[in-house]
Amino acid sequence: MSGLVYGTAGQRLDVYRPGTASEASPVVLLWHGRGPDERDVLAPLARAAACLGITCFVPDWRPDAPDGGRTHLRESALFVREHASDFGGDTERIVLAGWSLGGKAAVAAALDPGALDGWRPRAVVGIAGGYTRPEPLTGRAPLDDLTGLGQLPPALPVRLIHGTADPVVDAGQSRRLRTALEQRGWPASLHEPDTDHAGVIMTEFDPAHGRCRPSLADHAVRGGTLTVQLLARAADFAPDRHS
C-alpha cells in the first residue's frame, strides 16, 4: 500500500505487509536518510522485511524542512502507533529503525523519551548511522548523551549495522556507539558486513540521479539481508513462525 498521507504537512508513507499471517505481525518504522522524501530508496529492504512476516512502514520526511524534519519524524511515529493495528501489526512490537541520518534519529529517540512524547519502541536498529553530530529530533548528538553525566531512561536493545567499506559515514562511529551503550549498561550489538553505505540497504548509489537504486551486487544482497535479519531479531520475531 503506497502513498498514504500522514501528519499535518501531507507527507506520505508506504506500508509493506506480509502475504499471510495468522496473528498480528511485528512492526518496523523505517526512516530514510538525508535526502528529502526518499522513502522509495528503502523499498528493497522493506519488501524483504515483509517477506519475513513484518509489517513495515516507510515514511517520507524532509531533513531540509525548517525544523530539520522533526515534525515529520514525530508524526510518522504517531501514525504508526495509532494505525499499525489497522494493517495487521502488533502495536506492542514496534521497532524503530533508520538508515544514515534516520538511524541517528532513531537512536536519539531511544535515549530521550521526550523525543517522541514519552513513547519508546521495543528496540532500535541503527543502519550506517553517524552519531557524533546533532540529529533532528533532539538537536543533540547521541554519543554526547551517552558519554555525558545525564541520567538515561531504562535500557532497550539497540542493534547496529555498518558496512566496513562505507565511504560516507565511517564505521568507527557505530563502534563508538556500541561501546558507549555497553558502558552505560544497554544491550547492544554491531554487525559489520563487507559492503558500503548503500549496500547495507540492498542498493547502490546512482550518481546520474543523485540517489540510491536497488542493487543485485553480491555485497549489497548479503549486507541488506543481514540488515533485514536484524530487524526481525529486534522485533523478537522468528521468521519461521508462520512457515
Secondary structure, DSSP 8 states (H G I E B T S, - for coil): ---EEETTTTEEEEEE--S--SS-EEEEEEE--SSTT-GGGGHHHHHHHHHTT-EEEEE---TTSTTTTHHHHHHHHHHHHHHGGGGTEEEEEEEEEEETHHHHHHHHHHH-GGGGTT---SEEEEES---SS--TTTSS-HHHHHHSSS---S---EEEE--TT-SSS-THHHHHHHHHHHHTT--EEEE--S--TTGGGTEEEETTTTEEEE---HHHHHHHHHHHHHHHHHTT--GGGG-
